[in-house]
Amino acid sequence: MSTLELLGNRRLVEEIIAYIEQAEHQSIPFRDYMNMCLYQEETGYYMNAESKIGKGGDFYTSSSIGSLMGQMLAARFAQYVRENRGIQPPTITEWGSGTGKLALQILDELYDVYPDVYNQITYYLIDASPYHQELQHELLHTHVHRVRFVDAKSWWEMPPLHNAIIFSNELLDAFPIHLLRKFNGQYHEVNVSYDPKVSQFIEELHAIPEGGELAIYLEQYQINGAEGHTLEINLAADSWIRRIGAKLHSGMLVTIDYGDDSSELFADHRHQGTLMCYYQHLAHHNPYIHIGEQDITSHINFSSCIQAGKESGFTSYSYQTQRQFLIDQGILTKLQDHSSTDPFHPIVKSNRAIRQLLIGDTMGELFKVLIQHRRR
């Protein structure tokens, strides 16, 4: 095995090196490096034909734990549609729809429990991964008359949406981020270069331009950690929310992800930031190995998401833990009495899934649900 293959997908590693060699000072912002690792055509992590979610992948999502998350979202969506009937038929758009498993859970629940809503809606799925798109087509064949598979460009070109629901589940955490580190009393942006002598990607610190987006962000959220403080700034998430706000004439944006408000996210105990990598269900902090073969994520600054929503016309919002959202939607009513000792009994499995969603691995508290409304 060659040295480059030890770093990860050899073709992707070579593409990143070539891009770095053509760049000014032969280094690129970490944001560009992360973007290539995840979204480079054919070779990026989300663009290859390897399993990513579930037992055979690198991580689990809430839709991997039974069908309860889909059922609770369906209940919330049905409530919104019933309360906001308009001239245009209602639409639901799922960004970052992955394998289509969550969409199936939602559509099955709407069909079974809320048929009046199911018969009205059009459900759009948007995912950058060709591999995921194939899985979605196979999985959702029973709802073919309700679903539409579209790419992001086509969706943005659609007319403004009225009384629409747009949602994402673990999407924004995988947007490429700017990585910053404090050095000699000042925050610098982390750039990535390649050292052929050691056959490794290495980090360089570059000064942040005064008056630029990163400097404004640091000032806006009063970020001033100790020497060596590392943090992530997700400008792409804010930009996405602003674009949604401009697109949405009226409706609801639901963002589910792990993260916190700015006071917690940039507190002293977060000195090393929140950047995480996931490879075959092992979590670690090194984005310079398993290139193209591992997920790279960071926690979402929900304070910034809320602010971006206000700036783009959202008129109200609610922000709560996933645990509280699920309780509000009635997940506890799904608990059932039983006497079975069989761990695979349907009731036992359902009760276990409820406990895992609410308290298992801190999922219920770590994940947040931000619902932003726009009314015109």
C-alpha positions as CSV (number, residue, x, y, z in Angstrom):
1,M,0.0,0.0,0.0
2,S,1.4,3.4,-1.0
3,T,1.8,6.3,1.4
4,L,-1.1,8.2,-0.1
5,E,-3.4,5.2,0.2
6,L,-2.6,5.2,3.9
7,L,-4.2,8.7,4.1
8,G,-7.4,7.5,2.6
9,N,-8.9,7.4,-0.9
10,R,-5.8,7.8,-3.1
11,R,-7.6,9.5,-5.9
12,L,-9.2,12.1,-3.6
13,V,-5.9,12.6,-1.7
14,E,-4.2,13.3,-5.1
15,E,-7.0,15.8,-6.0
16,I,-6.6,17.7,-2.7
17,I,-2.8,17.8,-3.1
18,A,-3.1,19.2,-6.7
19,Y,-5.6,21.8,-5.5
20,I,-3.3,22.9,-2.7
21,E,-0.3,23.1,-5.1
22,Q,-2.2,25.5,-7.3
23,A,-3.4,27.7,-4.5
24,E,-1.7,30.9,-3.3
25,H,1.0,30.1,-0.7
26,Q,0.3,26.4,-1.5
27,S,-2.3,26.2,1.3
28,I,-6.1,26.3,1.4
29,P,-8.6,27.2,4.2
30,F,-9.7,24.2,6.2
31,R,-13.2,24.9,4.9
32,D,-12.1,24.1,1.4
33,Y,-10.2,21.0,2.6
34,M,-13.3,19.7,4.4
35,N,-15.5,20.5,1.4
36,M,-13.4,18.3,-0.8
37,C,-13.2,15.5,1.8
38,L,-16.9,15.3,2.0
39,Y,-18.3,16.6,-1.4
40,Q,-15.7,16.1,-4.1
41,E,-17.5,14.6,-7.1
42,E,-17.3,10.8,-7.0
43,T,-14.5,10.6,-4.4
44,G,-15.8,12.7,-1.5
45,Y,-17.2,10.9,1.5
46,Y,-20.9,11.8,0.8
47,M,-20.4,11.3,-3.0
48,N,-19.1,7.7,-3.1
49,A,-21.1,4.5,-3.2
50,E,-20.3,3.3,0.3
51,S,-22.8,2.8,3.2
52,K,-22.6,5.6,5.7
53,I,-25.6,5.2,8.1
54,G,-26.4,2.3,10.3
55,K,-24.6,-0.9,11.3
56,G,-22.6,-1.2,8.1
57,G,-21.7,2.5,8.0
58,D,-19.9,5.0,10.2
59,F,-22.7,6.5,12.4
60,Y,-26.3,6.2,13.4
61,T,-29.1,8.9,13.1
62,S,-32.3,9.1,15.0
63,S,-34.1,7.4,12.1
64,S,-31.9,4.4,12.8
65,I,-33.7,3.9,16.1
66,G,-37.0,2.5,15.1
67,S,-39.7,4.7,13.4
68,L,-40.5,6.9,16.3
69,M,-38.7,10.1,15.1
70,G,-40.6,9.9,11.8
71,Q,-43.9,9.4,13.7
72,M,-43.3,12.4,15.9
73,L,-42.3,14.6,12.9
74,A,-45.4,13.4,11.0
75,A,-47.6,14.5,13.9
76,R,-46.0,18.0,14.0
77,F,-46.2,18.3,10.2
78,A,-49.9,17.2,10.1
79,Q,-50.7,19.7,12.8
80,Y,-49.1,22.5,10.7
81,V,-50.9,21.5,7.5
82,R,-54.3,21.3,9.2
83,E,-53.8,24.7,10.8
84,N,-52.5,26.5,7.7
85,R,-54.7,25.4,4.8
86,G,-54.1,27.7,1.8
87,I,-54.7,28.0,-1.9
88,Q,-51.6,26.1,-2.8
89,P,-51.3,22.4,-1.9
90,P,-48.8,21.9,1.0
91,T,-45.3,20.7,0.4
92,I,-42.7,19.1,2.6
93,T,-39.1,19.3,1.6
94,E,-36.4,17.2,3.3
95,W,-32.9,18.5,2.8
96,G,-30.1,15.9,3.3
97,S,-32.6,13.1,3.0
98,G,-29.9,10.3,3.2
99,T,-31.1,6.8,2.6
100,G,-34.8,7.9,2.6
101,K,-35.5,6.0,5.8
102,L,-36.8,9.0,7.7
103,A,-39.0,10.0,4.7
104,L,-40.5,6.6,4.7
105,Q,-41.3,6.7,8.4
106,I,-43.0,10.1,8.0
107,L,-44.9,9.2,4.9
108,D,-46.0,5.8,6.4
109,E,-47.3,7.6,9.5
110,L,-49.1,10.3,7.5
111,Y,-50.7,7.6,5.3
112,D,-51.8,5.5,8.3
113,V,-52.8,8.2,10.8
114,Y,-53.3,11.5,8.9
115,P,-54.7,10.4,5.5
116,D,-56.3,13.9,4.9
117,V,-52.8,15.4,5.1
118,Y,-51.1,12.6,3.2
119,N,-53.5,13.0,0.2
120,Q,-52.6,16.7,-0.1
121,I,-48.9,16.9,0.2
122,T,-46.0,16.7,-2.2
123,Y,-42.8,15.5,-0.5
124,Y,-39.5,16.7,-2.0
125,L,-36.2,14.9,-1.2
126,I,-32.8,16.6,-1.8
127,D,-29.6,14.8,-1.2
128,A,-26.2,15.4,-2.9
129,S,-25.2,11.7,-2.8
130,P,-25.9,9.7,-6.0
131,Y,-25.7,6.5,-3.8
132,H,-28.3,7.8,-1.4
133,Q,-30.5,8.9,-4.3
134,E,-30.6,5.3,-5.6
135,L,-31.5,4.0,-2.1
136,Q,-34.3,6.5,-1.9
137,H,-35.9,5.4,-5.2
138,E,-35.9,1.8,-4.0
139,L,-37.2,2.5,-0.5
140,L,-40.0,4.9,-1.3
141,H,-41.6,3.1,-4.2
142,T,-44.9,2.7,-2.3
143,H,-45.2,6.5,-2.0
144,V,-44.2,7.2,-5.6
145,H,-47.3,9.4,-6.2
146,R,-46.4,11.7,-3.3
147,V,-42.6,12.0,-3.6
148,R,-40.4,14.1,-5.9
149,F,-36.7,13.6,-6.2
150,V,-35.0,16.9,-7.0
151,D,-31.5,18.3,-6.9
152,A,-30.7,21.5,-4.9
153,K,-30.3,23.7,-8.0
154,S,-33.8,22.7,-9.4
155,W,-35.4,23.3,-6.0
156,W,-33.9,26.8,-5.6
157,E,-35.3,27.6,-9.0
158,M,-38.8,26.7,-8.1
159,P,-41.3,29.6,-7.4
160,P,-41.6,30.9,-3.8
161,L,-43.2,28.4,-1.5
162,H,-46.5,29.1,0.4
163,N,-47.4,27.2,3.6
164,A,-44.5,24.9,3.1
165,I,-42.6,22.8,5.5
166,I,-38.8,22.5,5.1
167,F,-36.7,20.4,7.4
168,S,-33.3,18.8,7.9
169,N,-32.0,16.2,10.3
170,E,-28.3,16.2,10.8
171,L,-27.5,18.3,7.7
172,L,-25.9,21.5,8.9
173,D,-23.3,19.8,11.1
174,A,-21.7,18.4,7.9
175,F,-21.5,21.8,6.2
176,P,-17.8,22.8,5.7
177,I,-16.6,25.1,8.5
178,H,-13.9,27.7,9.0
179,L,-11.5,26.4,11.7
180,L,-10.0,29.1,13.9
181,R,-7.3,29.0,16.6
182,K,-6.0,31.7,18.9
183,F,-2.2,32.3,18.6
184,N,-0.3,35.2,20.2
185,G,-3.5,36.7,21.5
186,Q,-5.2,36.8,18.1
187,Y,-7.5,34.4,16.3
188,H,-6.1,32.9,13.1
189,E,-7.7,30.8,10.4
190,V,-6.4,27.3,10.0
191,N,-5.2,26.5,6.5
192,V,-4.1,23.1,5.2
193,S,-1.0,22.4,3.2
194,Y,0.8,19.2,2.2
195,D,4.4,18.3,3.2
196,P,5.8,15.7,0.7
197,K,8.8,15.1,3.0
198,V,6.5,13.4,5.6
199,S,3.6,12.6,3.2
200,Q,1.2,14.4,5.5
201,F,-1.3,17.2,5.5
202,I,-0.2,19.9,7.9
203,E,-1.9,23.0,9.4
204,E,-0.8,26.6,9.0
205,L,-2.2,29.7,10.7
206,H,-3.2,32.7,8.6
207,A,-4.3,36.1,9.9
208,I,-8.0,36.9,9.7
209,P,-8.7,40.0,7.5
210,E,-10.1,42.9,9.6
211,G,-13.7,43.6,8.8
212,G,-14.2,40.3,7.1
213,E,-17.0,37.8,7.9
214,L,-14.9,35.8,10.4
215,A,-13.9,38.9,12.3
216,I,-17.5,40.2,12.4
217,Y,-18.6,36.8,13.7
218,L,-16.0,36.8,16.5
219,E,-17.1,40.2,17.6
220,Q,-20.9,39.5,17.3
221,Y,-20.7,36.5,19.6
222,Q,-18.0,38.0,21.8
223,I,-15.6,35.1,21.4
224,N,-12.4,35.6,23.3
225,G,-11.0,32.3,24.5
226,A,-7.6,31.6,26.0
227,E,-4.4,31.1,24.0
228,G,-4.8,28.0,21.8
229,H,-8.6,28.1,21.8
230,T,-9.9,26.3,18.8
231,L,-13.4,26.8,17.4
232,E,-15.5,26.3,14.3
233,I,-17.5,28.9,12.4
234,N,-20.2,27.6,10.1
235,L,-21.0,30.5,7.8
236,A,-22.6,28.0,5.3
237,A,-25.3,27.1,7.8
238,D,-26.2,30.8,8.3
239,S,-26.2,31.3,4.5
240,W,-28.5,28.3,3.9
241,I,-31.0,29.6,6.4
242,R,-31.0,33.0,4.9
243,R,-31.6,31.5,1.4
244,I,-34.5,29.4,2.8
245,G,-36.0,32.6,4.4
246,A,-35.9,34.3,1.0
247,K,-37.4,31.3,-0.7
248,L,-40.2,30.8,1.8
249,H,-43.2,33.1,1.3
250,S,-44.8,31.5,4.3
251,G,-44.2,28.3,6.2
252,M,-42.0,26.5,8.7
253,L,-38.3,25.6,8.8
254,V,-37.4,22.7,11.1
255,T,-33.7,22.2,11.9
256,I,-32.7,19.1,13.9
257,D,-29.0,18.8,14.8
258,Y,-26.5,18.5,17.6
259,G,-25.2,21.8,18.9
260,D,-25.9,24.6,21.4
261,D,-26.3,28.3,21.8
262,S,-23.2,30.5,21.5
263,S,-22.6,31.0,25.2
264,E,-22.2,27.2,25.7
265,L,-20.6,26.5,22.4
266,F,-17.7,28.9,22.9
267,A,-17.3,28.5,26.7
268,D,-14.0,27.8,28.3
269,H,-14.5,24.1,28.6
270,R,-14.9,23.9,24.8
271,H,-11.2,25.0,24.5
272,Q,-10.5,22.4,21.7
273,G,-13.7,23.0,19.7
274,T,-16.2,20.4,18.6
275,L,-14.8,19.0,15.4
276,M,-15.4,15.3,15.2
277,C,-14.7,12.5,12.8
278,Y,-16.6,9.2,12.5
279,Y,-15.1,6.1,10.9
280,Q,-16.7,2.7,11.3
281,H,-18.6,3.9,14.4
282,L,-15.4,5.1,16.1
283,A,-15.2,8.9,17.0
284,H,-12.0,10.8,16.9
285,H,-10.5,14.2,16.2
286,N,-8.2,13.8,13.2
287,P,-9.6,15.0,9.9
288,Y,-6.3,14.2,8.1
289,I,-6.7,10.4,8.0
290,H,-9.3,8.1,6.3
291,I,-9.7,10.9,3.8
292,G,-13.0,10.4,1.8
293,E,-13.7,7.4,4.1
294,Q,-15.0,9.2,7.2
295,D,-17.5,11.8,8.2
296,I,-16.3,15.2,9.5
297,T,-18.7,17.3,11.6
298,S,-19.0,20.1,14.1
299,H,-21.6,21.3,16.5
300,I,-24.1,23.9,15.3
301,N,-24.3,27.4,16.8
302,F,-28.1,27.7,17.1
303,S,-27.8,31.3,18.3
304,S,-26.3,32.1,14.8
305,C,-29.1,30.1,13.1
306,I,-31.7,32.0,15.0
307,Q,-30.1,35.3,14.1
308,A,-29.8,34.3,10.4
309,G,-33.6,33.5,10.5
310,K,-34.5,36.9,11.9
311,E,-32.4,38.6,9.3
312,S,-34.2,36.7,6.5
313,G,-37.8,37.3,7.6
314,F,-38.7,34.5,10.0
315,T,-41.1,36.1,12.4
316,S,-41.0,33.6,15.3
317,Y,-39.2,30.5,16.5
318,S,-39.1,27.8,19.1
319,Y,-35.8,26.2,20.3
320,Q,-35.7,23.1,22.5
321,T,-33.9,19.8,23.1
322,Q,-34.9,16.9,21.0
323,R,-36.0,15.2,24.2
324,Q,-38.5,18.0,25.0
325,F,-39.7,18.1,21.3
326,L,-40.5,14.4,21.4
327,I,-42.3,14.6,24.7
328,D,-44.3,17.6,23.4
329,Q,-45.3,15.5,20.4
330,G,-46.5,12.7,22.6
331,I,-43.8,10.1,22.4
332,L,-44.5,9.0,26.0
333,T,-48.0,7.8,25.0
334,K,-46.2,5.2,22.8
335,L,-44.9,3.4,25.9
336,Q,-46.7,0.2,26.4
337,D,-47.0,-2.2,29.4
338,H,-45.7,-5.7,28.7
339,S,-44.6,-8.9,30.5
340,S,-42.4,-10.3,27.7
341,T,-38.8,-11.1,28.4
342,D,-38.0,-11.4,24.7
343,P,-35.7,-8.5,23.8
344,F,-36.9,-8.7,20.2
345,H,-40.6,-8.5,21.0
346,P,-42.1,-5.5,19.1
347,I,-43.3,-3.8,22.3
348,V,-39.9,-4.3,24.0
349,K,-38.1,-2.9,21.0
350,S,-40.4,0.1,20.8
351,N,-40.0,0.9,24.5
352,R,-36.2,0.5,24.2
353,A,-36.2,2.9,21.3
354,I,-38.1,5.5,23.2
355,R,-35.6,5.4,26.1
356,Q,-32.7,5.6,23.7
357,L,-34.1,8.7,21.9
358,L,-34.9,10.4,25.2
359,I,-31.9,9.5,27.4
360,G,-29.5,7.1,25.5
361,D,-26.0,8.4,24.9
362,T,-27.3,11.9,25.8
363,M,-29.0,12.1,22.4
364,G,-32.1,13.7,23.8
365,E,-30.2,16.6,25.3
366,L,-27.3,17.0,22.8
367,F,-29.7,17.2,19.8
368,K,-31.7,20.4,19.5
369,V,-34.9,21.2,17.4
370,L,-35.2,24.7,16.0
371,I,-38.5,25.6,14.4
372,Q,-38.7,28.9,12.6
373,H,-41.9,30.3,11.2
374,R,-42.5,32.8,8.4
375,R,-45.9,34.3,8.0
376,R,-46.8,37.0,5.4
